[in-house]
């Protein structure tokens, strides 16, 4: 694709920036409902004055799923489509003129209208059926075609032949003859500028001049639905931006045009006047792009062939992120503080932080070169949502922070700390007891309703995971693994917090030291031998005394020092006496872990 560098500089004066995809538009509209919503059987839906504008006088029978008295017996036992309608020959055709941009003929452009047609087993046996579809220009038929039920198979036509086989629809018991038919027309110079209309029903002689019997005036045309309109005229398909907001660097606006060969004019306007961007659009793919470097919020309007328009709003800035302290979702007493960090674009933007009640300017807390900032704030409410905005843009970032509450009569937990394996009990009084109100247990670091942040345990107030009215006053227990948690009471299967958060911990129980086990004490004439179960990676000190007075580790004799362990087996120590073994002797063995 061709890129015109001089255009980039020229478009920069268009100003603006931001993002937000607002597609106004755009192409001619065909409202199928205007055909399908007749209010009664054979309702005179449109008056001669034209309701909607451009409609002709005619009777139409319609309804949803065969409404207005239609039953499945009309359609072989099942409705072929959701909304079905039909016209009658009794008064005449019905027509809908297209509205919106592009609703007039352009010379050389090909237009296509299609519809689903089908019959009914009821009318199969009593009436010949004809379906008619036409284009009109300024309320005058410019092209038409007709399809006939199989009773007309042998009909000859004034132009010298039978009705074409592909225009014969066979309707039989259990078969509606459902099919989609299409009418295509290429507008001439004489059609140019005329309002396009789509007409159902009409003159039975307009295309096939029947030699034999034609449908009688009170016969229905066949059932129809899903009328659609299209053309090969140029049309706007997409209009997007590489960036949603001013970034200080510049970026591309991108678009795609359907049928680009039909582009006459294509302009881009930011409010400062249209700029020709047809040269920046590939004539084969219809893909176009244009570089902009705006500095303020701007709405760009892309206009095709003078009347088709779509818009794209680029915002003045964007809050890229807003986060809390790592693992901090609950601000704890007594300070109730949390540190928030953020990132914005463009750098140098004016930045504001709101807690839902008040807003503060945090521009001074934001680095003007990187757009990164942080601030420690006091969390005012049990549940507070902070919102960060750059340059007043609606492209904000949010984060939710909870503030620790204390036990009250209305909501409490049984303990601030329990050991692993023990239960924590949550108690409430005066609750609404709604069928989907629930108790949630969350790990510190997770937020109710946060993305990919879920409760670790929960129950409805009725004590189960099946919704049902719970007691206004009640309690329930939870057994949680080791960790730090908080309990909340939330409403209506959602994340509106009615009570809490109440913080509690589940801790591992303190280790239980096994007592040193002496397996034998052997006394001889002049020695005492001790044997005990030992452990690996420790040493032992042995203290002895002839009495039990004093602290063994201080006042007794140290008779063995730093004795090596024999590992996970037994260790032995012998005290020898020079003048015979004392009558009484007491020992204490001290286990000393090896230095790390």
PLY file of the C-alpha trace (Angstrom):
ply
format ascii 1.0
element vertex 596
property float x
property float y
property float z
element edge 595
property int vertex1
property int vertex2
end_header
0.00 0.00 0.00
1.14 3.54 -0.63
2.07 5.75 2.29
2.20 9.46 1.64
4.59 10.94 4.17
3.63 14.57 3.51
0.02 13.65 4.40
1.14 12.50 7.82
2.42 15.94 8.69
-0.65 17.57 7.23
-3.00 15.39 9.25
-1.19 16.16 12.48
-2.96 19.52 12.51
-6.24 17.65 12.83
-5.47 17.66 16.52
-6.92 15.24 18.92
-6.38 11.93 20.41
-7.95 9.20 22.36
-9.90 6.10 21.53
-13.38 4.79 21.77
-15.01 3.28 18.76
-18.25 5.05 17.99
-19.66 3.96 14.66
-22.44 6.18 13.52
-23.78 5.58 10.26
-23.85 4.31 7.48
-25.64 2.42 4.83
-29.15 2.26 3.50
-31.49 0.47 5.87
-34.11 -2.12 5.06
-36.29 -2.81 8.05
-37.61 -6.35 7.70
-39.89 -5.68 10.64
-41.85 -3.16 8.60
-42.93 -6.08 6.48
-43.23 -8.70 9.20
-45.19 -7.00 11.99
-48.69 -6.59 10.63
-51.01 -6.11 13.58
-53.90 -8.26 12.39
-55.06 -10.57 9.66
-54.83 -8.73 6.30
-53.99 -5.50 8.11
-53.89 -2.40 5.94
-50.46 -1.75 7.35
-49.51 1.23 5.19
-51.76 4.10 4.18
-51.77 6.04 0.91
-49.95 8.83 2.75
-47.04 6.46 3.20
-46.43 4.92 6.62
-43.50 4.35 6.69
-42.48 7.02 4.14
-42.68 5.83 0.57
-44.92 2.85 1.29
-47.73 2.01 -1.08
-51.27 1.04 -0.22
-51.48 -2.70 0.28
-52.61 -5.38 2.66
-50.14 -7.55 4.50
-50.63 -10.49 6.79
-47.85 -11.09 9.30
-46.88 -12.25 12.73
-44.27 -13.97 14.83
-44.19 -17.76 14.67
-47.31 -17.80 12.54
-49.21 -15.30 14.66
-52.53 -13.66 13.73
-54.30 -16.97 13.41
-51.67 -18.89 11.49
-51.03 -22.36 12.82
-48.41 -24.95 12.03
-50.94 -26.70 9.78
-50.25 -23.96 7.24
-46.63 -25.03 7.09
-46.68 -28.79 7.20
-46.38 -28.98 11.00
-43.59 -26.49 11.73
-42.99 -22.80 11.18
-40.27 -22.30 8.55
-39.04 -19.04 10.11
-39.56 -16.96 13.24
-41.50 -14.14 11.57
-43.62 -14.82 8.53
-45.69 -12.50 6.37
-47.58 -12.41 3.10
-49.28 -9.85 0.84
-52.59 -10.25 -0.93
-53.63 -9.36 -4.47
-56.84 -7.88 -3.14
-55.50 -4.33 -2.89
-51.99 -4.25 -4.30
-48.30 -4.41 -3.54
-46.53 -3.13 -0.45
-43.31 -1.21 -0.71
-40.66 0.04 1.66
-38.36 2.86 0.59
-34.86 2.58 2.02
-33.69 5.15 4.55
-30.30 6.32 5.70
-27.19 7.28 3.83
-26.76 5.52 0.48
-30.49 5.01 -0.08
-30.48 6.41 -3.64
-29.39 4.72 -6.85
-25.89 5.31 -8.19
-25.40 4.67 -11.91
-23.36 1.52 -12.58
-23.80 0.10 -9.06
-25.41 -3.33 -8.80
-28.11 -3.81 -6.14
-29.37 -7.12 -4.78
-32.44 -7.98 -2.74
-33.26 -11.48 -1.54
-36.03 -13.11 0.46
-37.09 -16.50 1.74
-40.27 -17.80 0.08
-42.46 -20.75 1.00
-46.04 -21.94 0.77
-48.58 -23.67 2.99
-50.36 -26.97 2.69
-53.68 -25.18 3.40
-53.45 -22.92 0.37
-51.91 -25.65 -1.74
-55.27 -27.27 -2.36
-57.34 -24.13 -2.82
-55.27 -21.45 -4.51
-52.55 -20.84 -6.98
-49.69 -18.91 -5.38
-47.33 -16.30 -6.72
-44.38 -14.55 -5.07
-43.30 -11.16 -6.43
-40.19 -9.10 -5.69
-39.28 -5.73 -7.21
-36.97 -2.73 -7.03
-38.49 0.72 -7.34
-36.86 4.05 -8.04
-38.82 7.10 -6.89
-41.81 4.74 -6.26
-41.78 3.35 -9.83
-40.84 -0.27 -10.57
-37.46 -0.51 -12.33
-36.94 -4.30 -12.04
-39.06 -7.23 -10.87
-39.27 -11.00 -10.85
-41.91 -13.59 -9.93
-41.99 -17.18 -8.67
-45.03 -19.49 -8.99
-46.45 -22.54 -7.25
-46.37 -25.71 -9.33
-50.01 -25.32 -10.51
-48.54 -22.90 -13.05
-46.02 -25.39 -14.46
-47.83 -25.71 -17.80
-48.57 -22.00 -18.19
-47.24 -20.45 -21.31
-46.19 -16.82 -21.28
-46.64 -14.04 -23.80
-42.93 -13.88 -24.58
-43.07 -17.29 -26.20
-42.24 -19.79 -23.52
-43.22 -21.45 -20.29
-42.41 -20.03 -16.85
-38.76 -20.99 -16.22
-38.33 -24.15 -14.20
-36.23 -22.38 -11.57
-39.20 -20.06 -10.98
-41.57 -22.92 -10.13
-41.92 -23.81 -6.43
-43.39 -27.18 -5.53
-45.58 -27.09 -2.43
-47.01 -30.37 -1.13
-48.24 -31.93 2.07
-45.38 -31.74 4.56
-43.27 -29.62 2.19
-43.41 -25.83 2.19
-41.16 -25.40 -0.85
-38.87 -23.21 1.28
-36.13 -21.51 -0.74
-34.23 -18.22 -1.01
-34.69 -16.12 -4.16
-32.74 -13.13 -5.39
-33.33 -10.10 -7.61
-30.34 -8.20 -8.97
-30.39 -4.84 -10.75
-27.68 -2.52 -12.10
-28.76 1.10 -11.94
-28.71 3.21 -15.09
-27.91 6.89 -15.51
-31.65 7.57 -15.53
-31.98 5.92 -12.08
-29.23 7.99 -10.47
-30.41 9.88 -7.38
-33.78 8.14 -7.14
-34.80 6.69 -3.76
-34.45 2.91 -3.72
-37.53 0.91 -2.75
-38.17 -2.79 -2.20
-41.65 -3.95 -3.25
-43.47 -7.19 -2.46
-46.40 -8.21 -4.64
-47.59 -6.20 -7.63
-48.80 -6.52 -11.19
-49.21 -10.19 -12.10
-48.52 -9.35 -15.77
-45.36 -7.32 -15.24
-42.86 -10.03 -16.15
-44.66 -13.17 -17.31
-47.81 -12.31 -19.33
-49.82 -15.44 -18.66
-51.92 -16.88 -21.41
-53.96 -19.04 -19.04
-55.41 -18.47 -15.60
-53.72 -15.97 -13.29
-54.12 -15.81 -9.48
-57.47 -14.36 -8.51
-57.56 -11.00 -6.71
-58.35 -12.41 -3.28
-55.56 -14.99 -3.34
-52.57 -14.57 -1.10
-49.16 -14.18 -2.42
-46.92 -16.85 -0.93
-45.39 -16.52 2.49
-42.14 -14.56 2.76
-39.50 -13.60 5.32
-35.93 -12.37 5.78
-35.85 -9.67 3.15
-32.25 -8.44 2.79
-30.65 -5.72 0.71
-27.07 -5.24 -0.46
-25.08 -3.60 -3.21
-21.59 -3.48 -4.60
-21.38 0.22 -3.78
-18.46 1.31 -1.65
-19.27 0.96 2.05
-17.51 1.62 5.34
-16.66 -1.61 7.16
-14.19 -0.76 9.94
-12.60 2.33 11.48
-10.10 1.71 14.29
-7.00 3.13 15.93
-3.63 1.68 16.92
-3.98 3.51 20.24
-7.06 4.32 22.34
-5.69 7.60 23.67
-3.10 10.33 23.26
0.29 8.69 23.78
2.70 11.51 22.87
4.25 9.38 20.12
1.59 9.32 17.42
-0.15 6.33 15.87
-2.23 5.20 12.91
-5.94 5.40 12.21
-7.04 2.38 10.16
-10.09 1.66 8.03
-11.49 -0.85 5.58
-13.78 0.08 2.65
-15.98 -2.55 1.02
-15.95 -2.37 -2.80
-13.10 0.18 -2.91
-13.34 0.52 -6.69
-16.55 2.49 -6.09
-14.85 5.14 -3.92
-15.46 8.61 -5.32
-14.32 10.62 -2.30
-12.96 9.70 1.11
-12.16 12.34 3.72
-11.04 12.47 7.35
-12.10 15.32 9.60
-11.15 16.02 13.22
-13.25 19.18 13.37
-10.68 21.32 11.59
-11.94 20.55 8.10
-11.87 17.50 5.78
-8.59 16.03 4.55
-8.53 13.83 1.44
-7.42 10.31 2.43
-8.47 8.46 -0.72
-4.80 8.27 -1.80
-4.04 6.51 1.49
-6.49 3.69 0.73
-5.52 0.62 -1.28
-7.80 0.41 -4.31
-7.82 -3.40 -4.28
-8.11 -4.36 -0.61
-9.89 -1.23 0.62
-7.47 -1.02 3.55
-6.33 2.46 4.52
-4.25 4.06 7.26
-3.20 7.51 8.34
-0.68 8.65 10.95
-1.76 11.14 13.62
-0.09 12.62 16.67
-2.87 14.34 18.61
-2.55 16.13 21.93
-6.16 16.35 23.14
-9.36 14.32 22.96
-10.72 14.32 19.42
-13.46 12.69 17.37
-12.42 11.75 13.83
-15.10 11.46 11.15
-14.45 9.32 8.07
-16.78 10.22 5.20
-17.21 8.06 2.11
-18.68 9.39 -1.14
-20.07 12.43 0.60
-22.69 10.76 2.81
-21.55 7.53 4.47
-19.92 8.39 7.79
-18.36 6.64 10.75
-16.65 8.16 13.78
-13.80 7.26 16.11
-13.06 9.07 19.37
-9.50 9.23 20.64
-9.40 10.08 24.35
-7.06 12.60 26.02
-5.23 9.95 28.02
-5.44 6.50 29.54
-4.78 5.00 32.95
-2.81 1.89 32.03
-2.79 0.25 35.46
-3.66 0.73 39.13
-2.39 -1.84 41.64
-2.12 -2.31 45.39
0.80 -3.42 47.57
1.80 -6.95 46.76
-0.60 -9.29 48.60
-2.46 -6.37 50.19
-6.20 -6.54 49.66
-7.19 -5.72 53.23
-5.85 -2.59 54.93
-5.30 -3.48 58.57
-5.61 -1.56 61.85
-4.52 0.80 63.19
-3.38 2.83 60.16
-5.69 1.27 57.53
-3.18 2.29 54.87
-2.40 0.87 51.45
0.13 1.96 48.85
-1.29 2.30 45.34
0.92 2.28 42.24
-0.02 3.25 38.69
0.99 3.89 35.11
-0.57 6.43 32.71
-0.21 7.76 29.18
0.77 10.23 27.92
3.66 11.05 30.23
3.14 14.43 31.82
-0.62 13.95 32.01
-2.70 15.39 34.83
-3.59 12.45 37.07
-6.42 12.17 39.59
-7.28 9.44 42.10
-10.79 8.94 43.44
-11.99 6.72 46.29
-15.64 7.05 45.27
-16.28 9.88 47.73
-13.55 12.38 47.02
-10.83 12.88 44.43
-7.25 14.03 44.85
-4.70 15.32 42.35
-1.75 12.91 42.23
0.06 14.52 39.31
2.93 15.42 41.64
3.17 11.75 42.64
3.58 10.71 38.99
6.95 10.74 37.23
6.61 13.16 34.28
9.14 11.16 32.25
7.81 7.63 32.77
4.14 8.06 33.72
4.69 5.83 36.78
3.42 6.90 40.19
2.53 5.75 43.69
0.93 7.06 46.87
0.05 5.71 50.31
-3.59 6.36 51.17
-5.90 5.66 54.09
-8.73 3.31 53.10
-11.95 5.00 54.25
-14.53 2.21 53.97
-14.75 -1.56 54.49
-14.94 -1.82 50.69
-13.38 1.00 48.65
-12.89 1.15 44.88
-10.15 3.50 43.73
-10.32 4.98 40.21
-7.39 6.55 38.38
-7.86 8.94 35.45
-5.34 10.65 33.15
-6.28 14.04 31.67
-9.89 13.43 32.70
-10.21 10.55 30.21
-12.95 7.92 30.66
-10.29 5.25 30.02
-9.69 4.68 33.72
-8.11 1.96 35.84
-9.68 0.70 39.06
-8.77 -1.45 42.02
-10.73 -2.51 45.08
-9.27 -2.45 48.59
-10.97 -3.75 51.73
-10.47 -2.36 55.23
-10.30 -4.65 58.25
-13.30 -4.61 60.57
-13.59 -5.77 64.17
-15.92 -8.39 65.61
-19.40 -7.04 66.33
-22.65 -8.55 67.49
-23.77 -8.54 63.85
-20.72 -10.38 62.47
-17.83 -12.13 64.15
-15.25 -14.90 63.88
-14.48 -17.21 66.78
-10.77 -16.46 66.97
-8.11 -14.30 65.39
-5.90 -17.38 65.13
-6.50 -21.13 65.11
-4.12 -24.03 64.65
-4.06 -26.17 61.53
-6.93 -28.65 61.66
-9.05 -26.53 63.97
-12.31 -24.93 62.84
-13.06 -21.22 62.54
-16.67 -20.27 63.28
-18.36 -17.34 61.54
-21.44 -15.96 63.36
-24.00 -13.40 62.23
-27.14 -11.78 63.59
-29.82 -9.63 61.98
-28.93 -10.65 58.41
-31.49 -10.34 55.62
-31.12 -14.09 55.03
-31.64 -13.86 51.26
-31.70 -17.10 49.34
-28.39 -16.28 47.65
-26.64 -14.33 50.43
-23.43 -16.11 51.33
-20.37 -16.30 53.57
-17.03 -16.24 51.77
-13.57 -17.02 53.11
-10.83 -15.33 51.08
-7.07 -15.52 51.34
-5.36 -12.23 52.11
-4.30 -11.08 48.65
-7.60 -11.92 46.93
-10.60 -9.65 46.40
-14.27 -10.68 46.10
-15.18 -10.32 42.44
-11.59 -9.76 41.35
-10.40 -11.19 38.05
-9.35 -14.81 38.62
-9.57 -14.23 42.40
-11.90 -16.71 44.06
-13.04 -17.54 47.56
-11.18 -20.39 49.26
-14.38 -21.59 50.92
-18.03 -20.51 50.91
-21.62 -21.45 51.71
-25.02 -19.84 51.42
-26.43 -18.72 54.77
-28.48 -21.92 54.84
-25.18 -23.80 55.27
-25.12 -25.42 51.82
-24.08 -24.59 48.27
-27.70 -24.83 47.13
-29.52 -21.49 47.17
-32.25 -21.20 49.78
-33.45 -18.77 52.43
-30.98 -18.68 55.30
-31.46 -17.77 58.99
-31.23 -14.13 60.07
-29.16 -15.32 63.02
-26.77 -18.19 62.55
-23.25 -19.51 62.29
-21.16 -21.87 60.20
-17.74 -23.41 60.54
-14.84 -23.75 58.11
-11.63 -25.74 58.29
-8.89 -23.98 56.34
-5.27 -24.87 55.56
-2.44 -22.84 57.04
-2.62 -19.23 55.81
-4.02 -15.77 56.41
-7.71 -15.19 55.58
-10.69 -12.93 56.02
-14.42 -13.62 56.26
-17.15 -11.57 54.56
-20.92 -11.70 54.19
-21.87 -11.03 50.56
-25.28 -10.45 49.00
-27.34 -11.93 46.18
-24.76 -14.27 44.63
-22.60 -11.21 44.02
-19.81 -9.27 45.65
-21.65 -6.51 47.49
-20.21 -6.76 51.00
-22.75 -6.50 53.83
-20.38 -7.47 56.69
-16.64 -7.85 57.23
-13.89 -8.26 56.40
-12.73 -10.01 59.57
-9.15 -11.23 59.48
-7.98 -14.51 60.99
-4.99 -16.82 60.62
-4.52 -20.57 60.53
-1.09 -21.45 61.93
0.96 -24.58 62.23
1.09 -25.91 65.80
4.46 -25.50 67.54
6.78 -28.48 67.10
6.68 -31.04 69.89
10.14 -32.03 71.05
10.42 -35.72 71.83
12.10 -36.29 75.22
15.52 -37.88 75.18
15.08 -41.55 75.95
17.70 -43.30 78.11
17.70 -46.97 77.24
20.04 -48.28 79.97
22.10 -47.31 83.03
24.82 -49.76 84.07
26.71 -49.42 87.37
29.99 -51.22 88.11
32.41 -51.00 91.05
33.97 -47.75 89.85
31.91 -46.57 86.81
28.43 -45.71 85.52
27.56 -46.20 81.82
24.62 -44.35 80.21
23.08 -45.39 76.85
20.39 -43.29 75.09
18.65 -43.00 71.74
20.44 -40.38 69.71
19.79 -38.19 66.70
21.89 -37.30 63.70
23.62 -33.92 63.48
23.69 -33.20 67.21
26.23 -33.39 70.05
25.65 -34.08 73.72
26.78 -32.64 77.05
26.41 -34.71 80.21
26.03 -33.17 83.68
26.17 -35.09 86.98
25.59 -34.49 90.72
25.27 -36.48 93.93
22.13 -34.48 94.78
19.29 -32.72 92.94
19.99 -29.23 94.15
20.66 -26.30 91.77
20.40 -25.90 88.00
21.89 -28.96 86.31
23.30 -26.91 83.46
24.93 -24.43 85.86
25.54 -26.01 89.24
26.24 -29.66 88.41
29.53 -31.11 87.22
29.98 -31.19 83.43
31.34 -34.73 83.02
30.94 -35.06 79.26
31.32 -32.27 76.69
30.40 -32.19 73.01
30.01 -35.93 72.75
29.46 -36.88 69.11
26.22 -38.58 68.19
26.13 -42.02 66.74
23.30 -40.90 64.46
19.85 -42.41 64.46
20.96 -45.16 66.82
22.25 -44.96 70.40
25.06 -43.02 72.02
26.99 -44.20 75.06
28.87 -42.36 77.83
30.77 -43.79 80.83
31.78 -41.84 83.96
34.68 -43.52 85.88
35.38 -42.97 89.59
38.80 -43.33 91.26
37.64 -44.42 94.69
34.46 -46.34 93.99
31.03 -45.54 92.68
28.97 -43.06 94.73
25.94 -44.38 96.50
23.71 -41.81 94.72
24.44 -40.18 91.37
22.11 -38.07 89.15
22.65 -37.27 85.45
21.23 -34.79 82.89
21.95 -35.13 79.17
21.80 -31.96 77.05
21.19 -32.24 73.29
23.01 -29.55 71.26
22.04 -29.14 67.55
24.98 -28.88 65.19
25.85 -25.38 64.01
24.31 -24.57 60.57
0 1
1 2
2 3
3 4
4 5
5 6
6 7
7 8
8 9
9 10
10 11
11 12
12 13
13 14
14 15
15 16
16 17
17 18
18 19
19 20
20 21
21 22
22 23
23 24
24 25
25 26
26 27
27 28
28 29
29 30
30 31
31 32
32 33
33 34
34 35
35 36
36 37
37 38
38 39
39 40
40 41
41 42
42 43
43 44
44 45
45 46
46 47
47 48
48 49
49 50
50 51
51 52
52 53
53 54
54 55
55 56
56 57
57 58
58 59
59 60
60 61
61 62
62 63
63 64
64 65
65 66
66 67
67 68
68 69
69 70
70 71
71 72
72 73
73 74
74 75
75 76
76 77
77 78
78 79
79 80
80 81
81 82
82 83
83 84
84 85
85 86
86 87
87 88
88 89
89 90
90 91
91 92
92 93
93 94
94 95
95 96
96 97
97 98
98 99
99 100
100 101
101 102
102 103
103 104
104 105
105 106
106 107
107 108
108 109
109 110
110 111
111 112
112 113
113 114
114 115
115 116
116 117
117 118
118 119
119 120
120 121
121 122
122 123
123 124
124 125
125 126
126 127
127 128
128 129
129 130
130 131
131 132
132 133
133 134
134 135
135 136
136 137
137 138
138 139
139 140
140 141
141 142
142 143
143 144
144 145
145 146
146 147
147 148
148 149
149 150
150 151
151 152
152 153
153 154
154 155
155 156
156 157
157 158
158 159
159 160
160 161
161 162
162 163
163 164
164 165
165 166
166 167
167 168
168 169
169 170
170 171
171 172
172 173
173 174
174 175
175 176
176 177
177 178
178 179
179 180
180 181
181 182
182 183
183 184
184 185
185 186
186 187
187 188
188 189
189 190
190 191
191 192
192 193
193 194
194 195
195 196
196 197
197 198
198 199
199 200
200 201
201 202
202 203
203 204
204 205
205 206
206 207
207 208
208 209
209 210
210 211
211 212
212 213
213 214
214 215
215 216
216 217
217 218
218 219
219 220
220 221
221 222
222 223
223 224
224 225
225 226
226 227
227 228
228 229
229 230
230 231
231 232
232 233
233 234
234 235
235 236
236 237
237 238
238 239
239 240
240 241
241 242
242 243
243 244
244 245
245 246
246 247
247 248
248 249
249 250
250 251
251 252
252 253
253 254
254 255
255 256
256 257
257 258
258 259
259 260
260 261
261 262
262 263
263 264
264 265
265 266
266 267
267 268
268 269
269 270
270 271
271 272
272 273
273 274
274 275
275 276
276 277
277 278
278 279
279 280
280 281
281 282
282 283
283 284
284 285
285 286
286 287
287 288
288 289
289 290
290 291
291 292
292 293
293 294
294 295
295 296
296 297
297 298
298 299
299 300
300 301
301 302
302 303
303 304
304 305
305 306
306 307
307 308
308 309
309 310
310 311
311 312
312 313
313 314
314 315
315 316
316 317
317 318
318 319
319 320
320 321
321 322
322 323
323 324
324 325
325 326
326 327
327 328
328 329
329 330
330 331
331 332
332 333
333 334
334 335
335 336
336 337
337 338
338 339
339 340
340 341
341 342
342 343
343 344
344 345
345 346
346 347
347 348
348 349
349 350
350 351
351 352
352 353
353 354
354 355
355 356
356 357
357 358
358 359
359 360
360 361
361 362
362 363
363 364
364 365
365 366
366 367
367 368
368 369
369 370
370 371
371 372
372 373
373 374
374 375
375 376
376 377
377 378
378 379
379 380
380 381
381 382
382 383
383 384
384 385
385 386
386 387
387 388
388 389
389 390
390 391
391 392
392 393
393 394
394 395
395 396
396 397
397 398
398 399
399 400
400 401
401 402
402 403
403 404
404 405
405 406
406 407
407 408
408 409
409 410
410 411
411 412
412 413
413 414
414 415
415 416
416 417
417 418
418 419
419 420
420 421
421 422
422 423
423 424
424 425
425 426
426 427
427 428
428 429
429 430
430 431
431 432
432 433
433 434
434 435
435 436
436 437
437 438
438 439
439 440
440 441
441 442
442 443
443 444
444 445
445 446
446 447
447 448
448 449
449 450
450 451
451 452
452 453
453 454
454 455
455 456
456 457
457 458
458 459
459 460
460 461
461 462
462 463
463 464
464 465
465 466
466 467
467 468
468 469
469 470
470 471
471 472
472 473
473 474
474 475
475 476
476 477
477 478
478 479
479 480
480 481
481 482
482 483
483 484
484 485
485 486
486 487
487 488
488 489
489 490
490 491
491 492
492 493
493 494
494 495
495 496
496 497
497 498
498 499
499 500
500 501
501 502
502 503
503 504
504 505
505 506
506 507
507 508
508 509
509 510
510 511
511 512
512 513
513 514
514 515
515 516
516 517
517 518
518 519
519 520
520 521
521 522
522 523
523 524
524 525
525 526
526 527
527 528
528 529
529 530
530 531
531 532
532 533
533 534
534 535
535 536
536 537
537 538
538 539
539 540
540 541
541 542
542 543
543 544
544 545
545 546
546 547
547 548
548 549
549 550
550 551
551 552
552 553
553 554
554 555
555 556
556 557
557 558
558 559
559 560
560 561
561 562
562 563
563 564
564 565
565 566
566 567
567 568
568 569
569 570
570 571
571 572
572 573
573 574
574 575
575 576
576 577
577 578
578 579
579 580
580 581
581 582
582 583
583 584
584 585
585 586
586 587
587 588
588 589
589 590
590 591
591 592
592 593
593 594
594 595
